[in-house]
C-alpha cells in the first residue's frame, strides 16, 4: 500500500502456495486486507475500469473512497482489497495493473504452478518488469528467476520500496525501470542519469596493441569434446 499502490511496483498480484495459503490470508486480513465477495468484485471492477481503461478517479485513493464510489460497505480500518482470482488476460482484468489498493490473490500447489501463473499474469500486463518471492529456498528463488521473463526478482523484500533501489539492496535508485525486450524496451536495468545523457568517446591508439588469442586457447576444451 506504499503511496496507495499508485506505483507500478506495487504488489499487484500475489501467488500463495497451498501450504501457507490460509495462514498468509489471515495475516493479510490482519494487516487491513478485505476479501471482496462476488457481488463486490463486480462493483469494484466496474469502478476501477471505465471503457477498458483504468479510471483515473480511483488511482491512489484510499479503500474507503473506492468502496463508497463502487457502492458497498467495508469494515473500518480496511487498507486494501483482496480479490480472489484464478484466470488471467483480458477476460480477467484483475490480473492486470490496477494502480489502486487492490490485490489479486492466486493459489498454487507448488513453485512450478506459481511460475506458470506469474508468466501468464505478466504476459497480459507487466512482462519484463519485476516479480518478488519470499522464500528460504535458493532452488525456488532461482526457479522463479530462471523461468520468468522478468528483469528484477526481489527476494524477501517489500516489492514497491525495493524495485527502485533502496538502502537494503544493491539496486540503483530510480523511478524509471527498464523492462527489456520482454516489455518492448531497449534496456532492462534501473534507469539513472547515465541513460539520459549523451557520451562522447575519445579514443587514441593503445601503446601496445592487444593480441587476439587463438581458437585453441579460447575454445580448446570445447573443441576437444567435439
N, C-alpha and C positions, 0 to 999 in steps of 0.2 A: 504493500500500500504506500510505498515511497512516492511522494508527490501525487497521491491519489491515483496511482497507476497510469499517469499520463506518459510515462517513459516507454519507449519501445522495448526496454529491457525488463519491464515489469513481468512478474510471474503470470504469464498469460494462460498457460495450460499446465496442469500438474498431473503426472502419472504416478500412481502409487501401486506398489506390488501387493499382492494378496496378503502376504504375511504381516504387513503393517497397516493395511488399508483402514480398518476400523479404528485402531489406536490413533493413527495420524489424523483421521477425520475428526475425532473427538478433540484433538489438540487444535486443529484449525478452527473449530467452533468455539473453543475456549478463548481463542485469540480474536474473536469478533466475527467469525465467518457465519453466514446464514445460508443454509441449504434451501434453495427455492423448490417448490413443488411444480408439477407440470403446468398448472394454470399460471403461476407466477413466472415460470420460464418463458411462456408465450408472451406475456405482457412485457417482460424485460427485453426480450428480443425485439418487440415492436418499438420500444423506445430507444434502444441502442442504435438500431439501423433504420434509416429513412431512405427509401428509394435505392436500396443496395449500398448505401454509403454510411459511415459512422455519423451519427447525429452529433454535431459539434456542441449542442447544448448540454450534453451529459459528460463530455470529456473533462476529466479531473474534477468531478463533482463528488461530494460525499454520498454514501449509500442512502441516507435518509432522503436526500433530494431526489435521487434516481427512483427510489421506491414510490415516493409521492407522485412523481411525474408519470410513472408507469401505472399507478393506481392500485397499489397493495401495501399492506402494513408490514412492518418488520419490528423485531424486538429492539428495545432501547440498547444502545451500545454496539449495534451492528456496524462493522467496519468494511466488510466486503461480502459479495455474493458468491456462493459456491453453486455451480451449475453442473450436475452430473451429466456426462456425455459419453457416447460410445462411438460416434462417427466423426468424419472429417470431410472437409470440402465445402463447396457452395451450399449444399443441402443442409449443412451443419454449421451455421455461421459462428456459433460459439467456439469453434475450433480455430477461428481466425483472430486477428488483432481486435481488441475492444477499446483500449485507451480509457478504461474506467475501472472502478474497483469490482471487477467481475472475473472470476477464475473458473475455467472449465476443468472438471475433475474426471480423470480416466482411471481405470483399474486394469492392471496387467498381472498375468500369472508368473512372469519371470522377466529377466533382463532382456531377453530376445524379443518378447512381445512389447516391452517398453520401447525398445529401439524401433520396432515396426510402427508403433503409434507415433513416436516422435518424428520419424521420417515422413509419415503421411500428413501429420499436422503441419509440419514446416513446408511440405510440398505445396500446401494450399496457401499459406502466408507465413513468411519468415525464414525461408530456406537460406542457409548460409550465415544467419545472424548469430544465434547462440543457443546453448542448452545448458542446464545445470543438473548436477547429480549430488545427492547426499548418500555417501557410501564409505565403508571402510575397506571395501574390496577393490584393489587395484585392477583386478581382472574385469570387474564390472565397469569400472571407470573407463578402461581402455576399450572395452567392447562398445560402449556408447560413443567414445571419441572416434574410433576407427570405422564405425559403420553408419555414421550420420554425416550429412552434408552441412556441417556447422563450423564456423570459424573460431568459436570460443566454447570451451567446456568448462564451466565454473564448478569447481569441486568444493563441497561443504562450505559454501559462502552464500550470502544473500545475493540473489541474481542482479537486481536493479542497481544496487550500490557497488557491485564488483565488476560488471561488464565494462564499465567506463574507466577502469583502473582505480585502485584505492591503496591505502597505506598497508593493507594486509596481503596484497598480491603484487606481482611484478609487472602488471599490465600498464601500458601508458595511459595517462589520464586524458580523457577526451569526452566530447558529447557526440562525436560522429564515428560510427562504427562501419567499417567496410565489410561487405558480405561475400566478396569474391565472385568468381564466375557463377557460383551456385545461385547468387542473388542478383546477377546482372551487373556486378560492379567490377572495376578493373583491379581493385585491391581488396584484401580481406583482413587487414590489421586495424588497430585503433589509430584513427587519423589524427595527426598532430600538425603543428605549424610547418613541419618539414614537407608535408604533402601539399601545402598551399603556396609555396614559393617556387620560383624557377632557379635552377642552379646552373652555373657556367663552369665547366671543367676545363682547366688549362693544363695541358699535358706536354711534357718535354721528354725526349728520349731518355731511357734509363742509362746509367753509367755502364752497366753490364746487361746485355740482352739475356732474357731468360731462355733456358733451353727446354724444349718440349720433350718429356720422357718418351721412350719408345713404347710401342704397344705391349711388348713383353713385360716392361716394368709396370705399366698401368693395369694390364688385364691378364698378366701371366697365369695367375692361379685359375682364373675362369677359363682361359684358353686351353689349359691342360685337361680340364674336365670335359671339353667338347669332343 
